[in-house]
Each structure stands twice: as C-alpha cells, then as structure tokens.
C-alpha cells in the first residue's frame, strides 16, 4: 500500500486519510491516473486499476469467503475479516452522498470500464471560439452555463454497451491488435472477405434472345442455345480455362444448363445445379413479352417488393442469389468458382456485391444497358459480405453489421467489429451532416488536396431547446462541428426555461403534479397554449404553469381576435376584400388603423429578426386588444350597424377586412389554426395562409402625426371616463358638455366627434383656463335623463336578443 496526494481529502475532517478504489469512483480514478502519469514519466510501472466486482455486482475475489456474493452482502463479512486480523481501527455508521437510479431509486455502483473516447480537450480552444460566434438567448448562457461547461470540457466517452444504437464502425483483430476504422460503405467494400475467386457467366445466345419472350421455370417451351450461342460459350470457356476452375454452380434452365456443360467439358470442373440461379420468375407472364411484366410492376406502390401472381419480386431475386454465394463462400475456401445464370440474376448479384440497393440496380439496368453482361460473357467479381436485413436491404445496424468479418490487412486473420454502439447524443450532434447524407451527397469525389466543405444548409439559422440541452444537444452539435474543423453549427440559440407546476416546482409523475398537455389543448385549444408560452415571460425564464393563465390568454387575446372577425362577418358577410384596401383612406380612423397595422408589421419583423418572440407576440396582442378591438371596432360600430350610405359601410368593411386578412398572415406562425380559419373565411379563393408570404410594411401608409393625435384623443377619453367613474355616472347616460384644457392642441372635427361618441357628451369645448386636463358637466337635465333611460332599454333589449341567438337582421 502506498499513500498518494489528492485534493478531495481534507485534514479538517476525519483522519485526513481515505481508502481509494479507482475502479469504483470518479475522484479515485482521476487521482490514480494523475499519479500514474507522474510515475510512468519516470519510466516506472503505474498502479493497476483492479476490478474486484463483476458486472452483476458480485465480488470477484477468489480465495475469500465473500467471493461471488453481492457487494452489500459482502460488507459485514469484510468488516469481520478486518476485525479478526486486527486491521479494523474504528467502525461507525455515517451519512454520505451516494448515486441512485433516477427511475427506480436503486443504489448504484460506480464501475470503471474500458471505453472509446473523442478527445474533446484537444479542441477546447476552438469550442470556446466558436461559442463566441453564437447569439445566445438569454445572453448570459454564452459565458454562463454553456461557457463554463466548455471551459471545464472533458473527453467524450463515446461508446455504450447497448444493443440499439449506431454501431461503432471499428473492427479489431484479436491476433495482432490491429484496428480498422471504416468510414463508409465504400470503405467496407474495399476489405477482403474471401479466399475464393468468383466468375459470373451468362448463358450463350439462345432462342430466348430470338423470341424476346420471358422463359423462366417451369419452361413452357425449350429455349436451347443457338449455334451462335454455343460458339460464344466455347470461346469464353477456353479463356476461362486459364483461371484453373474448381467448381461450376449453374441454373438448371436449359440454356444455362447447356452453357455449364460446355464450360465443364472445357475446364474439367464439377457442375452443381441450383434453382436459386434460375431466371427471374415472371409467374403469369411466363411466355409473354417482358414489357408486360415491367408494366405490371410499375403500377405497384413498391415495385421492388411486389410479387407478380405465381412469381417472385425483384427483391426475392436479390435475396436468393446473394444467399447462394454467401453459402458457397462459407463452405469452400481457396477455390475458383464459376456461377452460370441469366442476365437479370447476374446483374443483381454483381451490383449487390458492389453495395447497390435494388432500386439503384433497376435504375442501372434501365440507364446503362450497354454495360450489362452479354450472352456468352464472363466477369470476375469479388465476394463481399454485406449486412443485409430480412428484406434484402443493406442495413448497417445490429445484428446485421455484427456478422461482417473481414481479413486483417496486417496479419491475415479475421477481424470482428467491436461490440459497442455510439452514444445516442453523437447521433443527435451529427444531425446537420446526417440529414443530407454528408459527405456522400457530393456528386464529384474530392481529390486529396481538396478540403471537405460543410453541407449546403450549414450552419442553421436558429435552434431552440430546453435549458438542459446546454449539456445535451446544444453541446453535441457544437462538439461534432468543431471536431470536424467547421464553425458553429447554428447562428442563434434560444434556451428555454423549464415548465413548472403552479407552485414553481418541477413536474414529476411521482409527485403527481404533471399536467397533460393534450388535455389542456383539448380544453382551450392549441393556439391558446402556444400564445401562453409566447407571452407569459421571456423564453429563458422558468414558467410556473396554470390552466387559469391559459384561460386568461384565451379570453384576452384569442377570443378578442375572433370577436373582431365575427363582428366583420356579421355586418359584412358578402364583402370581397380588395388588394387596394390598405391604401390611403378618407376617414382618419381608417388611416390610423392602417398606419398602426404597418407599424406593427415593422415592429414584429424587427423583433423576430432579433429572435425576440415574446416582444413580437406582445406587440401583436396589444394591437389586437387595445387598438383594433377597444378602439377601431368600438368606434366603427355605428358605420357598420347604421351607415349613412353604402360608401361608408364599404370603406369601413374594406378597412377592417384588410386589417384582419393581414393580421391572419402576421400571426400565422404563432397561432396557425385560428389564423387559417380567418384567412380561409376572408379569402375563399386562396388555399392556405401558410402558403402566403409574410406581410411587408408599407412605409408610405405610416402616419406618425396622426398616430400621435389619436394617442392624445385616447388619453382625453381615458381622463374623461375616469371623471365619469368618479362621479358614478354610467357611460350610457348622456352628458351635456366636456371641457378640455387647450394647450397648443389642434384636433380635427372628426377626432372631436370620436371623443363625443366615446365619452357620450353633446358638446366638446376647449378652455385654456381649466385647472384640470378635462372637466365634465355632470348636471343631468330631464331630457338627458330620458335619453339615458332609452339607451338602458335598448341595451337590455340587445342583451335579450343576444341570449335568444338573434342576428342584426332577425325580427
């Protein structure tokens, strides 16, 4: 035993000495690694890392009575042994931190295992530099949670001992310890899989080529070789003789049979007939023109797996011919073997051995007819063991890839893939590259002097995830991109705060405080839930979730927007909205709402360009609730309900319709369902709001002077209504006069009329001598009282009509 220093031991606690077990603790193994580096730098042997527990948590200590026991059952026996040997200094119970399974709360045992790593510490500087180029929202994440994580970066433990996952493409030779890392299917196909040599031989010219009819098993008519075909085969067989042929595997269809017999006579090789080498089985099309067969398949959803009646699929051919050569290669070693068959099975086999999919093989046959094997011709091919799944597709996952073994280039023995799979976070981090099959998507191969460029869509403009992804997806994306030598994989990152329960506690099934989002959506609608998250607080802040808050959002914004549309639909049901409706209006109220709308478009665009989603959403809500509903629609009711002429209602309808239509486009990314409903209702000839362009601001329609005047008017109204409330006089009760303190205030008659209508007064006068900003004449004459009563009666009647479900035109 030796004593080594470690910074996690304190002389302030206990004895100042601790026992370490490097195989079972993170601090322990780091301490021993640090010590070993110093020792090994002096040419000495380092401390061993002893695994005294197996993977099932049982003691692995032969010769001791606790050998084979579960660790917790072994504890008392070990303590007793120490006591017997007089090695026990003190025995006591104490509380300390211990790892538990987060799902079932079972105590865990740290366990050192050999693993594959990506040396991220080597690119630490690049990681930090790339992080500086990212716009983080909230901004403090850059130098805070994420930045600190990068400063303390560790090497990435890449491998996992699981079944599901991306298999590590690493092959290991147990004989000489040689390692091969396979970078692509092309790399895999370059390996040596067999000691045999294979020769694909197409039968000679036959009656099949003359008649151009399908001739498969069972042969309806014999299609023997022609004289031309016999000469072709004989000529090729004599050339093949030099290859020292040992075996011939052949289709048992007549023309192939005759071909193999000529080859056997010339080479002296043994013939083995195998039905797996027969021509493609055309089923009901046997004896017919091949085009009928291909026409039949072309009408199928999946022409590659579709079987013709009484026949087989194209994929069936692939499975049988590849299955045969795989079987042959397992049975024979060091042989020269001829395979005699027909053009389609041989082309499928040849191209399968080159790694082509069945789709690519069929395309190759169609586009490159001249490159197909000719009658009486042979070709030498390499056998390659392919990871084919039951469908006959190349599948690089387990278990298929585990079956692939090839000869070691160093010693010639078989290499096997290491059993581990990659950390699933590596898959996630590879997304920008994997989504477009990079770098294999390049049409032209790069020369050695050319550098790889990132994919066309790299980097992403924007990424959005939870705060926990700073050490998850945010990190792995940056890690892989940086390790490849590229810049940051995203330009803007929004890190979202967690959704908590009403009390601000983390939602958990065990606590029973989880809210089912499906139920909330069912009750309040997806748009309301979406709008809640946009507006409740800044994206990075935690969100104590309450159904009441969603209900408030529904009433305050969603239903207000819908009510504005309902008002329009009620009083202008047949109105067609003109594309010119947004142009300059005669009414100041119309010009004002169009000006505010264009300001909103500008404000929303600028906010979203800064990735300020909350700012954009709140601006939209303020416009809909305060400008559109509480002012424009409210002050336009008379024009819709009791217009003086057709022109007045047309102008009002065109303006409101245009605003609603534009708003539906503006809010479509935020509330896709309500915006679609309103858009489709207002523009019946168009397909969807989500196929529309984002609204563009029209600067010439923004009138800041008018907006400022309207702001003053609304402030006057607000102050006047406050005076009414103070005097406890309802708004429905008309009053005689409103005095306004005149202080350089110029208000047009149209705006004065708005004040009169909203405050419900007969006259507005300006008085510079007023002490207050506004003053109401609260004296109610008999005539004014009668008017008030009449308005009260009308209001009650309207309420009754509403409860009865009557519309404006119902009598």
Residue, then its C-alpha position, 0 to 999 in steps of 0.5 A: x500500500x502506498x499513500x498518494x496526494x489528492x485534493x478531495x481529502x481534507x485534514x479538517x475532517x476525519x483522519x485526513x486519510x481515505x481508502x481509494x478504489x479507482x475502479x469504483x469512483x470518479x475522484x479515485x480514478x482521476x487521482x490514480x491516473x494523475x499519479x500514474x502519469x507522474x510515475x510512468x514519466x519516470x519510466x516506472x510501472x503505474x498502479x493497476x486499476x483492479x476490478x474486484x466486482x463483476x458486472x452483476x455486482x458480485x465480488x470477484x475475489x477468489x480465495x475469500x469467503x465473500x467471493x461471488x456474493x453481492x457487494x452489500x452482502x459482502x460488507x459485514x463479512x469484510x468488516x469481520x475479516x478486518x476485525x479478526x486480523x486486527x486491521x479494523x481501527x474504528x467502525x461507525x455508521x455515517x451519512x454520505x452522498x451516494x448515486x441512485x437510479x433516477x427511475x427506480x431509486x436503486x443504489x448504484x455502483x460506480x464501475x470503471x470500464x474500458x471505453x472509446x473516447x473523442x478527445x474533446x480537450x484537444x479542441x477546447x480552444x476552438x469550442x470556446x471560439x466558436x461559442x463566441x460566434x453564437x447569439x445566445x438567448x438569454x445572453x448570459x448562457x454564452x459565458x454562463x452555463x454553456x461557457x463554463x461547461x466548455x471551459x471545464x470540457x472533458x473527453x467524450x466517452x463515446x461508446x455504450x454497451x447497448x444493443x440499439x444504437x449506431x454501431x461503432x464502425x471499428x473492427x479489431x483483430x484479436x491476433x495482432x491488435x490491429x484496428x480498422x476504422x471504416x468510414x463508409x460503405x465504400x470503405x467496407x467494400x474495399x476489405x477482403x472477405x474471401x479466399x475464393x475467386x468468383x466468375x459470373x457467366x451468362x448463358x450463350x445466345x439462345x432462342x430466348x434472345x430470338x423470341x424476346x419472350x420471358x422463359x423462366x421455370x417451369x419452361x413452357x417451351x425449350x429455349x436451347x442455345x443457338x449455334x451462335x450461342x454455343x460458339x460464344x460459350x466455347x470461346x469464353x470457356x477456353x479463356x476461362x480455362x486459364x483461371x484453373x476452375x474448381x467448381x461450376x454452380x449453374x441454373x438448371x434452365x436449359x440454356x444455362x444448363x447447356x452453357x455449364x456443360x460446355x464450360x465443364x467439358x472445357x475446364x474439367x470442373x464439377x457442375x452443381x445445379x441450383x434453382x436459386x440461379x434460375x431466371x427471374x420468375x415472371x409467374x403469369x407472364x411466363x411466355x409473354x413479352x417482358x414489357x408486360x411484366x415491367x408494366x405490371x410492376x410499375x403500377x405497384x406502390x413498391x415495385x421492388x417488393x411486389x410479387x407478380x401472381x405465381x412469381x417472385x419480386x425483384x427483391x426475392x431475386x436479390x435475396x436468393x442469389x446473394x444467399x447462394x454465394x454467401x453459402x458457397x463462400x462459407x463452405x469452400x475456401x481457396x477455390x475458383x468458382x464459376x456461377x452460370x445464370x441469366x442476365x437479370x440474376x447476374x446483374x443483381x448479384x454483381x451490383x449487390x456485391x458492389x453495395x447497390x440497393x435494388x432500386x439503384x440496380x433497376x435504375x442501372x439496368x434501365x440507364x446503362x444497358x450497354x454495360x450489362x453482361x452479354x450472352x456468352x460473357x464472363x466477369x470476375x467479381x469479388x465476394x463481399x459480405x454485406x449486412x443485409x436485413x430480412x428484406x434484402x436491404x443493406x442495413x448497417x445496424x445490429x445484428x446485421x453489421x455484427x456478422x461482417x468479418x473481414x481479413x486483417x490487412x496486417x496479419x491475415x486473420x479475421x477481424x470482428x467489429x467491436x461490440x459497442x454502439x455510439x452514444x445516442x447524443x453523437x447521433x443527435x450532434x451529427x444531425x446537420x451532416x446526417x440529414x443530407x447524407x454528408x459527405x456522400x451527397x457530393x456528386x464529384x469525389x474530392x481529390x486529396x488536396x481538396x478540403x471537405x466543405x460543410x453541407x449546403x444548409x450549414x450552419x442553421x439559422x436558429x435552434x431552440x431547446x430546453x435549458x438542459x440541452x446546454x449539456x445535451x444537444x446544444x453541446x453535441x452539435x457544437x462538439x461534432x462541428x468543431x471536431x470536424x474543423x467547421x464553425x458553429x453549427x447554428x447562428x442563434x440559440x434560444x434556451x428555454x426555461x423549464x415548465x413548472x407546476x403552479x407552485x414553481x416546482x418541477x413536474x414529476x409523475x411521482x409527485x403527481x403534479x404533471x399536467x397533460x398537455x393534450x388535455x389542456x389543448x383539448x380544453x382551450x385549444x392549441x393556439x391558446x397554449x402556444x400564445x401562453x408560452x409566447x407571452x407569459x415571460x421571456x423564453x429563458x425564464x422558468x414558467x410556473x404553469x396554470x390552466x387559469x393563465x391559459x384561460x386568461x390568454x384565451x379570453x384576452x387575446x384569442x377570443x378578442x381576435x375572433x370577436x373582431x372577425x365575427x363582428x366583420x362577418x356579421x355586418x359584412x358577410x358578402x364583402x370581397x376584400x380588395x388588394x387596394x384596401x390598405x391604401x390611403x383612406x378618407x376617414x382618419x380612423x381608417x388611416x390610423x388603423x392602417x398606419x398602426x397595422x404597418x407599424x406593427x408589421x415593422x415592429x414584429x419583423x424587427x423583433x423576430x429578426x432579433x429572435x425576440x418572440x415574446x416582444x413580437x407576440x406582445x406587440x401583436x396582442x396589444x394591437x389586437x386588444x387595445x387598438x383594433x378591438x377597444x378602439x377601431x371596432x368600438x368606434x366603427x360600430x355605428x358605420x357598420x350597424x347604421x351607415x349613412x350610405x353604402x360608401x361608408x359601410x364599404x370603406x369601413x368593411x374594406x378597412x377592417x377586412x384588410x386589417x384582419x386578412x393581414x393580421x391572419x398572415x402576421x400571426x400565422x406562425x404563432x397561432x396557425x389554426x385560428x389564423x387559417x380559419x380567418x384567412x380561409x373565411x376572408x379569402x375563399x379563393x386562396x388555399x392556405x395562409x401558410x402558403x402566403x408570404x409574410x406581410x411587408x410594411x408599407x412605409x408610405x401608409x405610416x402616419x406618425x402625426x396622426x398616430x400621435x393625435x389619436x394617442x392624445x384623443x385616447x388619453x382625453x377619453x381615458x381622463x374623461x371616463x375616469x371623471x365619469x367613474x368618479x362621479x358614478x355616472x354610467x357611460x350610457x347616460x348622456x352628458x351635456x358638455x366636456x371641457x378640455x384644457x387647450x394647450x397648443x392642441x389642434x384636433x380635427x372635427x372628426x377626432x372631436x366627434x370620436x371623443x363625443x361618441x366615446x365619452x357620450x357628451x353633446x358638446x366638446x369645448x376647449x378652455x385654456x383656463x381649466x385647472x384640470x386636463x378635462x372637466x365634465x358637466x355632470x348636471x343631468x337635465x330631464x331630457x338627458x335623463x330620458x335619453x339615458x333611460x332609452x339607451x338602458x332599454x335598448x341595451x337590455x333589449x340587445x342583451x335579450x336578443x343576444x341570449x335568444x341567438x338573434x342576428x342584426x337582421x332577425x325580427 
